Amino acid sequence: MNNFILTFRDFIKEAKASNKKILLVGNMTRSLQRKFENNPRFVFWDDNKKNVGRIKKIPDDVGFIIFTRFIGHKTSIKIEKVATPDVKIYKYTQGTGMIRLLLSLVQ
């Protein structure tokens, strides 16, 4: 799959250069939502509340995907399959602190 972004630095660089939204997928996204909910660039899909595993399409305005540390294998594989090639996926799952840092650097 050629749509993976492999480094933290590359993710920040590409996200800053784009006006596309960033989709965060996984469990435990609520603490991130509280801090970034007023920023329309960030979209949150909580695997516990939304049937993410049944998603057939990533929204057209999403250009980047980050998986939280608490996401099931099946869910991440499903998201990777339905993402179009132009959607960049940060390859490594991240903890809440690292995601908070990433979002604060690209907002």
N, CA, C and O atoms as a MOPAC input file, in Angstrom:
PM7 MOZYME 1SCF
protein

 N      0.84500 1    -1.17400 1     0.00000 1
 C      0.00000 1     0.00000 1     0.00000 1
 C      0.89100 1     1.23800 1     0.00000 1
 O      1.76100 1     1.37300 1     0.86100 1
 N      0.69000 1     2.11900 1    -0.93100 1
 C      1.58500 1     3.25200 1    -1.06500 1
 C      1.06500 1     4.52200 1    -0.41100 1
 O      1.65000 1     5.58800 1    -0.60000 1
 N     -0.00200 1     4.43800 1     0.34300 1
 C     -0.54400 1     5.65300 1     0.94000 1
 C     -0.15900 1     5.81400 1     2.41100 1
 O     -0.74800 1     6.63700 1     3.11300 1
 N      0.80900 1     5.05100 1     2.88300 1
 C      1.24700 1     5.19000 1     4.26300 1
 C      2.26300 1     6.31900 1     4.40600 1
 O      3.17100 1     6.45500 1     3.58600 1
 N      2.10600 1     7.11300 1     5.43700 1
 C      3.11300 1     8.10400 1     5.82200 1
 C      3.90100 1     7.46100 1     6.95200 1
 O      3.32800 1     7.01400 1     7.94600 1
 N      5.20300 1     7.41800 1     6.79600 1
 C      6.00000 1     6.63300 1     7.72000 1
 C      6.56200 1     7.40800 1     8.90300 1
 O      6.86900 1     6.81100 1     9.93500 1
 N      6.70200 1     8.71200 1     8.77800 1
 C      7.33500 1     9.43600 1     9.88000 1
 C      6.45300 1    10.55700 1    10.40400 1
 O      5.59700 1    11.08700 1     9.69500 1
 N      6.67800 1    10.89200 1    11.62800 1
 C      6.00300 1    11.98200 1    12.32200 1
 C      6.22100 1    13.28600 1    11.55000 1
 O      5.27400 1    14.03300 1    11.30400 1
 N      7.45700 1    13.55200 1    11.17500 1
 C      7.81300 1    14.78200 1    10.46300 1
 C      7.09700 1    14.87100 1     9.11600 1
 O      6.60500 1    15.93800 1     8.75000 1
 N      7.03300 1    13.76000 1     8.37400 1
 C      6.34300 1    13.75300 1     7.08200 1
 C      4.85200 1    14.01800 1     7.24200 1
 O      4.24600 1    14.72500 1     6.43800 1
 N      4.27600 1    13.44800 1     8.28000 1
 C      2.84700 1    13.66900 1     8.51300 1
 C      2.57400 1    15.15500 1     8.72900 1
 O      1.67200 1    15.71800 1     8.10800 1
 N      3.33600 1    15.78000 1     9.59200 1
 C      3.14300 1    17.20000 1     9.88900 1
 C      3.32200 1    18.03400 1     8.62200 1
 O      2.51500 1    18.91800 1     8.33600 1
 N      4.37500 1    17.75000 1     7.87000 1
 C      4.65500 1    18.49400 1     6.64400 1
 C      3.50300 1    18.37100 1     5.64400 1
 O      3.03800 1    19.37600 1     5.10700 1
 N      3.04400 1    17.15200 1     5.39600 1
 C      1.97200 1    16.94400 1     4.41900 1
 C      0.63700 1    17.51500 1     4.90000 1
 O     -0.11300 1    18.09200 1     4.11200 1
 N      0.34400 1    17.35600 1     6.17800 1
 C     -0.92800 1    17.87000 1     6.70400 1
 C     -0.96900 1    19.39600 1     6.67600 1
 O     -2.01000 1    19.98300 1     6.38300 1
 N      0.15100 1    20.03500 1     6.97800 1
 C      0.20100 1    21.50300 1     6.94600 1
 C      0.05000 1    22.03500 1     5.52400 1
 O     -0.52000 1    23.10600 1     5.31700 1
 N      0.55500 1    21.29600 1     4.55500 1
 C      0.50200 1    21.73300 1     3.15500 1
 C     -0.86600 1    21.48200 1     2.52000 1
 O     -1.11600 1    21.92900 1     1.40000 1
 N     -1.73000 1    20.79000 1     3.20300 1
 C     -3.03400 1    20.40900 1     2.65700 1
 C     -4.15900 1    21.09800 1     3.41800 1
 O     -3.97900 1    21.51600 1     4.56100 1
 N     -5.31300 1    21.21400 1     2.78200 1
 C     -6.49700 1    21.72200 1     3.48600 1
 C     -7.48900 1    20.59900 1     3.78100 1
 O     -8.61600 1    20.85500 1     4.20400 1
 N     -7.06900 1    19.36000 1     3.55600 1
 C     -7.93000 1    18.20400 1     3.81400 1
 C     -8.06400 1    17.94900 1     5.31600 1
 O     -7.20000 1    18.32000 1     6.11000 1
 N     -9.17400 1    17.30300 1     5.67700 1
 C     -9.42300 1    16.98100 1     7.08600 1
 C     -8.59100 1    15.78700 1     7.53600 1
 O     -8.11200 1    14.98700 1     6.73300 1
 N     -8.44200 1    15.70200 1     8.85800 1
 C     -7.72200 1    14.59800 1     9.49100 1
 C     -8.73600 1    13.78000 1    10.27100 1
 O     -9.42200 1    14.30100 1    11.15000 1
 N     -8.82700 1    12.50200 1     9.94700 1
 C     -9.75700 1    11.57600 1    10.59500 1
 C     -9.00500 1    10.77600 1    11.64000 1
 O     -7.98600 1    10.15100 1    11.34300 1
 N     -9.51200 1    10.79700 1    12.86800 1
 C     -8.93700 1     9.99300 1    13.94300 1
 C     -9.88600 1     8.85200 1    14.23100 1
 O    -11.06400 1     9.07000 1    14.51500 1
 N     -9.37400 1     7.63000 1    14.15800 1
 C    -10.21800 1     6.45200 1    14.30600 1
 C     -9.69900 1     5.58800 1    15.44300 1
 O     -8.49700 1     5.34100 1    15.54500 1
 N    -10.60800 1     5.12800 1    16.30100 1
 C    -10.24600 1     4.20900 1    17.36700 1
 C    -11.05400 1     4.45800 1    18.61200 1
 O    -11.95700 1     5.29500 1    18.62600 1
 N    -10.73000 1     3.73600 1    19.64600 1
 C    -11.38800 1     3.91400 1    20.93200 1
 C    -10.69800 1     5.03700 1    21.69000 1
 O     -9.56500 1     5.41200 1    21.38700 1
 N    -11.39400 1     5.55600 1    22.66600 1
 C    -10.84000 1     6.55300 1    23.57200 1
 C    -10.51100 1     7.86700 1    22.86000 1
 O     -9.50800 1     8.50300 1    23.18500 1
 N    -11.32300 1     8.27700 1    21.91000 1
 C    -11.07000 1     9.54400 1    21.22700 1
 C    -11.70500 1    10.71900 1    21.96000 1
 O    -11.44200 1    11.86800 1    21.60500 1
 N    -12.52300 1    10.47200 1    22.96000 1
 C    -13.26300 1    11.54600 1    23.62600 1
 C    -12.34300 1    12.60500 1    24.23900 1
 O    -12.63300 1    13.79800 1    24.15000 1
 N    -11.24900 1    12.18500 1    24.85300 1
 C    -10.35200 1    13.17700 1    25.45800 1
 C     -9.72300 1    14.07100 1    24.39000 1
 O     -9.46300 1    15.24600 1    24.65100 1
 N     -9.47800 1    13.54600 1    23.21600 1
 C     -8.96900 1    14.35800 1    22.11600 1
 C    -10.04100 1    15.30000 1    21.59600 1
 O     -9.75800 1    16.45300 1    21.27200 1
 N    -11.26800 1    14.81000 1    21.51700 1
 C    -12.36800 1    15.63500 1    21.02100 1
 C    -12.56400 1    16.87400 1    21.88100 1
 O    -12.80600 1    17.96200 1    21.35900 1
 N    -12.46000 1    16.71600 1    23.18700 1
 C    -12.66200 1    17.86600 1    24.08000 1
 C    -11.68100 1    18.99100 1    23.75800 1
 O    -12.04500 1    20.16600 1    23.80000 1
 N    -10.45900 1    18.63700 1    23.44200 1
 C     -9.43700 1    19.65500 1    23.17000 1
 C     -9.56300 1    20.24100 1    21.76200 1
 O     -9.26900 1    21.41900 1    21.56100 1
 N     -9.99300 1    19.44100 1    20.79000 1
 C     -9.96000 1    19.86800 1    19.39300 1
 C    -11.33200 1    19.92800 1    18.72400 1
 O    -11.41000 1    20.07100 1    17.50400 1
 N    -12.41100 1    19.82300 1    19.49400 1
 C    -13.73100 1    19.72700 1    18.88700 1
 C    -14.16000 1    20.99000 1    18.14300 1
 O    -15.03000 1    20.91800 1    17.27500 1
 N    -13.58400 1    22.11900 1    18.45400 1
 C    -13.95300 1    23.35900 1    17.76600 1
 C    -13.20400 1    23.55900 1    16.45700 1
 O    -13.46400 1    24.52000 1    15.73300 1
 N    -12.28300 1    22.66500 1    16.15300 1
 C    -11.53000 1    22.76700 1    14.91100 1
 C    -12.20300 1    21.89200 1    13.85200 1
 O    -12.20200 1    20.66800 1    13.98100 1
 N    -12.77100 1    22.49000 1    12.82000 1
 C    -13.49700 1    21.71500 1    11.80800 1
 C    -12.60100 1    20.82300 1    10.96300 1
 O    -13.09900 1    20.01900 1    10.17500 1
 N    -11.30700 1    20.95100 1    11.11300 1
 C    -10.38600 1    20.13000 1    10.32800 1
 C    -10.25800 1    18.70500 1    10.86600 1
 O     -9.79300 1    17.81100 1    10.15800 1
 N    -10.66100 1    18.49700 1    12.09500 1
 C    -10.50200 1    17.18700 1    12.72000 1
 C    -11.84200 1    16.46700 1    12.81200 1
 O    -12.84500 1    17.04700 1    13.22700 1
 N    -11.84200 1    15.19500 1    12.41900 1
 C    -13.04100 1    14.35200 1    12.46200 1
 C    -12.70600 1    13.16000 1    13.36000 1
 O    -11.63900 1    12.55900 1    13.23600 1
 N    -13.62800 1    12.82800 1    14.26200 1
 C    -13.38800 1    11.74200 1    15.22000 1
 C    -14.39100 1    10.61500 1    15.00900 1
 O    -15.60100 1    10.84400 1    14.99500 1
 N    -13.88800 1     9.41400 1    14.84800 1
 C    -14.74400 1     8.22800 1    14.79700 1
 C    -14.34800 1     7.32600 1    15.95500 1
 O    -13.28400 1     6.70800 1    15.92800 1
 N    -15.18600 1     7.25100 1    16.95400 1
 C    -14.93800 1     6.39200 1    18.10300 1
 C    -15.44700 1     4.99800 1    17.76600 1
 O    -16.63500 1     4.80700 1    17.50900 1
 N    -14.56200 1     4.04700 1    17.76900 1
 C    -14.89200 1     2.66900 1    17.40400 1
 C    -15.95700 1     2.07700 1    18.32200 1
 O    -16.66800 1     1.15600 1    17.91900 1
 N    -16.08300 1     2.58500 1    19.54700 1
 C    -17.09800 1     2.08300 1    20.47000 1
 C    -18.49200 1     2.58400 1    20.12400 1
 O    -19.47800 1     1.88800 1    20.36700 1
 N    -18.58600 1     3.78400 1    19.56000 1
 C    -19.88800 1     4.40600 1    19.35100 1
 C    -20.36500 1     4.36900 1    17.91000 1
 O    -21.57000 1     4.41100 1    17.66000 1
 N    -19.47200 1     4.29400 1    16.98700 1
 C    -19.83400 1     4.31500 1    15.57600 1
 C    -19.48000 1     2.94900 1    14.99800 1
 O    -18.46800 1     2.36000 1    15.37800 1
 N    -20.27400 1     2.46000 1    14.11700 1
 C    -20.00900 1     1.16100 1    13.51300 1
 C    -18.92600 1     1.30500 1    12.45000 1
 O    -19.17900 1     1.11100 1    11.26200 1
 N    -17.74100 1     1.64200 1    12.88100 1
 C    -16.64100 1     1.93800 1    11.98300 1
 C    -16.30100 1     0.72700 1    11.11800 1
 O    -15.93400 1     0.88400 1     9.95300 1
 N    -16.41600 1    -0.44600 1    11.66000 1
 C    -16.09800 1    -1.65900 1    10.90900 1
 C    -17.00000 1    -1.88400 1     9.70800 1
 O    -16.68000 1    -2.69100 1     8.83500 1
 N    -18.12400 1    -1.18200 1     9.65500 1
 C    -19.05700 1    -1.33300 1     8.53200 1
 C    -18.98800 1    -0.16800 1     7.54200 1
 O    -19.78900 1    -0.09800 1     6.61000 1
 N    -18.05600 1     0.72300 1     7.73700 1
 C    -17.92000 1     1.88500 1     6.86300 1
 C    -17.56100 1     1.42200 1     5.45300 1
 O    -16.70500 1     0.55700 1     5.26900 1
 N    -18.21800 1     2.00000 1     4.48000 1
 C    -17.96400 1     1.62700 1     3.08600 1
 C    -17.13300 1     2.68500 1     2.34700 1
 O    -16.62300 1     2.43300 1     1.25600 1
 N    -17.00400 1     3.86800 1     2.95500 1
 C    -16.31300 1     4.95400 1     2.26300 1
 C    -15.81000 1     5.97800 1     3.28800 1
 O    -16.47800 1     6.28000 1     4.27600 1
 N    -14.62900 1     6.49000 1     3.02000 1
 C    -14.08600 1     7.58200 1     3.81900 1
 C    -14.65000 1     8.87900 1     3.22800 1
 O    -14.69700 1     9.01000 1     2.00500 1
 N    -15.07600 1     9.83600 1     4.04800 1
 C    -15.60000 1    11.09200 1     3.49600 1
 C    -14.61000 1    11.74600 1     2.52300 1
 O    -13.39600 1    11.68200 1     2.72000 1
 N    -15.13600 1    12.36000 1     1.49500 1
 C    -14.30600 1    12.95100 1     0.43600 1
 C    -13.37700 1    14.05000 1     0.92400 1
 O    -12.31100 1    14.26100 1     0.34700 1
 N    -13.76600 1    14.74700 1     1.97400 1
 C    -12.93600 1    15.85900 1     2.44400 1
 C    -11.83200 1    15.43400 1     3.41700 1
 O    -11.11600 1    16.28100 1     3.95100 1
 N    -11.69500 1    14.12100 1     3.64800 1
 C    -10.63800 1    13.59700 1     4.52400 1
 C     -9.41200 1    13.26700 1     3.68300 1
 O     -9.50400 1    12.56500 1     2.67600 1
 N     -8.26400 1    13.78100 1     4.11000 1
 C     -7.01800 1    13.51400 1     3.40100 1
 C     -6.02000 1    12.71000 1     4.20700 1
 O     -5.03900 1    12.19900 1     3.66800 1
 N     -6.27900 1    12.59800 1     5.52300 1
 C     -5.33400 1    11.93000 1     6.42000 1
 C     -6.08400 1    11.11100 1     7.45800 1
 O     -7.17400 1    11.48500 1     7.89100 1
 N     -5.48900 1     9.98500 1     7.85400 1
 C     -6.08200 1     9.13300 1     8.88800 1
 C     -5.01100 1     8.80200 1     9.92200 1
 O     -3.88000 1     8.44600 1     9.58800 1
 N     -5.40300 1     8.92900 1    11.18400 1
 C     -4.55100 1     8.50700 1    12.29800 1
 C     -5.35100 1     7.49400 1    13.11200 1
 O     -6.51800 1     7.72800 1    13.42400 1
 N     -4.73100 1     6.38000 1    13.45200 1
 C     -5.35600 1     5.38000 1    14.31400 1
 C     -4.87600 1     5.58100 1    15.74800 1
 O     -3.68900 1     5.79000 1    15.99500 1
 N     -5.81800 1     5.51500 1    16.68900 1
 C     -5.41000 1     5.58500 1    18.09300 1
 C     -4.83200 1     4.23700 1    18.49600 1
 O     -4.94200 1     3.24700 1    17.77300 1
 N     -4.23100 1     4.22800 1    19.63900 1
 C     -3.61200 1     3.00100 1    20.15300 1
 C     -4.65800 1     1.92900 1    20.43200 1
 O     -4.34900 1     0.73800 1    20.41100 1
 N     -5.86500 1     2.33600 1    20.68600 1
 C     -6.91900 1     1.40200 1    21.05200 1
 C     -7.86300 1     1.16600 1    19.86900 1
 O     -9.01000 1     1.61100 1    19.88700 1
 N     -7.37800 1     0.47300 1    18.85400 1
 C     -8.21700 1     0.16300 1    17.69800 1
 C     -8.02500 1    -1.30800 1    17.35100 1
 O     -6.91300 1    -1.83500 1    17.40700 1
 N     -9.10800 1    -1.94700 1    16.99900 1
 C     -9.03600 1    -3.35400 1    16.64500 1
 C     -8.38400 1    -3.56000 1    15.28500 1
 O     -8.47400 1    -2.70600 1    14.40300 1
 N     -7.72900 1    -4.69900 1    15.12700 1
 C     -7.09000 1    -5.02500 1    13.85500 1
 C     -8.07900 1    -5.01000 1    12.69800 1
 O     -7.79500 1    -4.45300 1    11.63700 1
 N     -9.23200 1    -5.61800 1    12.90300 1
 C    -10.22800 1    -5.69000 1    11.83300 1
 C    -10.67900 1    -4.30000 1    11.40000 1
 O    -10.87000 1    -4.04200 1    10.21200 1
 N    -10.84700 1    -3.41900 1    12.36100 1
 C    -11.28100 1    -2.05700 1    12.03800 1
 C    -10.21800 1    -1.32900 1    11.22800 1
 O    -10.53500 1    -0.69500 1    10.22200 1
 N     -8.96500 1    -1.41200 1    11.65100 1
 C     -7.91200 1    -0.70400 1    10.91400 1
 C     -7.75200 1    -1.26900 1     9.50400 1
 O     -7.51900 1    -0.51300 1     8.56100 1
 N     -7.87100 1    -2.56700 1     9.35200 1
 C     -7.77700 1    -3.18100 1     8.02300 1
 C     -8.93300 1    -2.72600 1     7.14400 1
 O     -8.73600 1    -2.43900 1     5.96300 1
 N    -10.13600 1    -2.65800 1     7.70300 1
 C    -11.30400 1    -2.19800 1     6.94900 1
 C    -11.11800 1    -0.74900 1     6.49300 1
 O    -11.39300 1    -0.42500 1     5.33800 1
 N    -10.66200 1     0.10600 1     7.37200 1
 C    -10.43900 1     1.51400 1     7.02800 1
 C     -9.39700 1     1.62000 1     5.91700 1
 O     -9.57800 1     2.38600 1     4.97000 1
 N     -8.31600 1     0.86300 1     6.02500 1
 C     -7.27700 1     0.88200 1     4.99600 1
 C     -7.83300 1     0.44800 1     3.64100 1
 O     -7.44900 1     0.99400 1     2.60700 1
 N     -8.72900 1    -0.52400 1     3.64500 1
 C     -9.30900 1    -1.03200 1     2.38800 1
 C    -10.22600 1    -0.01800 1     1.72300 1
 O    -10.22800 1     0.09500 1     0.49700 1
 N    -11.00600 1     0.72400 1     2.50400 1
 C    -11.97200 1     1.65200 1     1.90500 1
 C    -11.36800 1     3.02900 1     1.62400 1
 O    -11.98100 1     3.84000 1     0.93000 1
 N    -10.18200 1     3.29800 1     2.15200 1
 C     -9.53300 1     4.59300 1     1.89700 1
 C     -9.03200 1     4.64300 1     0.45000 1
 O     -8.42200 1     3.69300 1    -0.04100 1
 N     -9.29400 1     5.74400 1    -0.20600 1
 C     -8.80000 1     5.91600 1    -1.56500 1
 C     -7.29300 1     6.15100 1    -1.52300 1
 O     -6.76100 1     6.53800 1    -0.48200 1
 N     -6.59800 1     5.92400 1    -2.63700 1
 C     -5.13500 1     6.06400 1    -2.63900 1
 C     -4.62900 1     7.45900 1    -2.26900 1
 O     -3.49000 1     7.59500 1    -1.82300 1
 N     -5.44200 1     8.48700 1    -2.44400 1
 C     -4.97600 1     9.83100 1    -2.10000 1
 C     -5.09300 1    10.14500 1    -0.61200 1
 O     -4.58800 1    11.17500 1    -0.16600 1
 N     -5.74500 1     9.28400 1     0.16500 1
 C     -5.84100 1     9.47200 1     1.61500 1
 C     -4.57100 1     8.90000 1     2.24500 1
 O     -4.23600 1     7.73100 1     2.05200 1
 N     -3.87900 1     9.74200 1     2.99500 1
 C     -2.63200 1     9.33000 1     3.63800 1
 C     -2.93400 1     8.79000 1     5.03200 1
 O     -3.65400 1     9.41500 1     5.81000 1
 N     -2.37700 1     7.62900 1     5.33400 1
 C     -2.59200 1     6.98600 1     6.62600 1
 C     -1.27000 1     6.98600 1     7.39200 1
 O     -0.24800 1     6.50100 1     6.90600 1
 N     -1.31800 1     7.54100 1     8.59900 1
 C     -0.11800 1     7.49200 1     9.43800 1
 C      0.04800 1     6.05500 1     9.89100 1
 O     -0.82000 1     5.52500 1    10.58500 1
 N      1.12200 1     5.42800 1     9.52100 1
 C      1.30400 1     3.98000 1     9.63500 1
 C      1.21200 1     3.43600 1    11.05700 1
 O      0.74100 1     2.31700 1    11.25900 1
 N      1.64300 1     4.19400 1    12.01900 1
 C      1.74500 1     3.66400 1    13.37700 1
 C      0.60400 1     4.15500 1    14.25600 1
 O      0.24600 1     5.33300 1    14.22600 1
 N      0.03700 1     3.24100 1    15.03900 1
 C     -0.97700 1     3.65900 1    16.00700 1
 C     -0.27700 1     4.50500 1    17.07000 1
 O      0.89600 1     4.29700 1    17.38100 1
 N     -1.02200 1     5.45500 1    17.61400 1
 C     -0.41500 1     6.39400 1    18.55700 1
 C     -1.24200 1     6.50700 1    19.82800 1
 O     -2.45600 1     6.30800 1    19.81800 1
 N     -0.57200 1     6.82600 1    20.90700 1
 C     -1.24400 1     7.10800 1    22.16700 1
 C     -1.82300 1     8.51200 1    22.13900 1
 O     -1.49300 1     9.31300 1    21.26500 1
 N     -2.67300 1     8.79800 1    23.08500 1
 C     -3.37200 1    10.07400 1    23.14300 1
 C     -2.41000 1    11.25600 1    23.21300 1
 O     -2.64300 1    12.26500 1    22.54800 1
 N     -1.35200 1    11.16600 1    23.98700 1
 C     -0.40300 1    12.26900 1    24.11200 1
 C      0.27400 1    12.60700 1    22.79500 1
 O      0.41800 1    13.78000 1    22.44900 1
 N      0.68700 1    11.58900 1    22.06400 1
 C      1.34700 1    11.81900 1    20.77800 1
 C      0.36800 1    12.38100 1    19.75100 1
 O      0.73100 1    13.25700 1    18.96600 1
 N     -0.85600 1    11.89200 1    19.74900 1
 C     -1.86400 1    12.41200 1    18.81800 1
 C     -2.17300 1    13.86800 1    19.15200 1
 O     -2.31200 1    14.69500 1    18.25100 1
 N     -2.27800 1    14.18100 1    20.42400 1
 C     -2.52700 1    15.56600 1    20.83500 1
 C     -1.41900 1    16.48300 1    20.31500 1
 O     -1.69200 1    17.58600 1    19.84100 1
 N     -0.17800 1    16.02600 1    20.40500 1
 C      0.94900 1    16.79800 1    19.89600 1
 C      0.85400 1    16.96400 1    18.37800 1
 O      1.03100 1    18.06800 1    17.86300 1
 N      0.57800 1    15.87700 1    17.66500 1
 C      0.43700 1    15.94100 1    16.20200 1
 C     -0.63500 1    16.95600 1    15.80100 1
 O     -0.40300 1    17.79600 1    14.93200 1
 N     -1.79600 1    16.87800 1    16.42900 1
 C     -2.90600 1    17.77000 1    16.07200 1
 C     -2.58300 1    19.22100 1    16.38900 1
 O     -2.93000 1    20.11900 1    15.62100 1
 N     -1.92500 1    19.45200 1    17.50900 1
 C     -1.59200 1    20.83300 1    17.86000 1
 C     -0.56000 1    21.42000 1    16.89300 1
 O     -0.52100 1    22.63600 1    16.70500 1
 N      0.26400 1    20.58900 1    16.28500 1
 C      1.26700 1    21.07200 1    15.34400 1
 C      0.70700 1    21.33300 1    13.94700 1
 O      1.29100 1    22.10000 1    13.18100 1
 N     -0.41600 1    20.70500 1    13.61000 1
 C     -0.95700 1    20.89400 1    12.25900 1
 C     -2.19900 1    21.78100 1    12.20400 1
 O     -2.64900 1    22.13000 1    11.11300 1
 N     -2.75600 1    22.14900 1    13.33800 1
 C     -3.99200 1    22.94100 1    13.29900 1
 C     -3.77500 1    24.36000 1    12.83500 1
 O     -4.72800 1    25.13600 1    12.75400 1

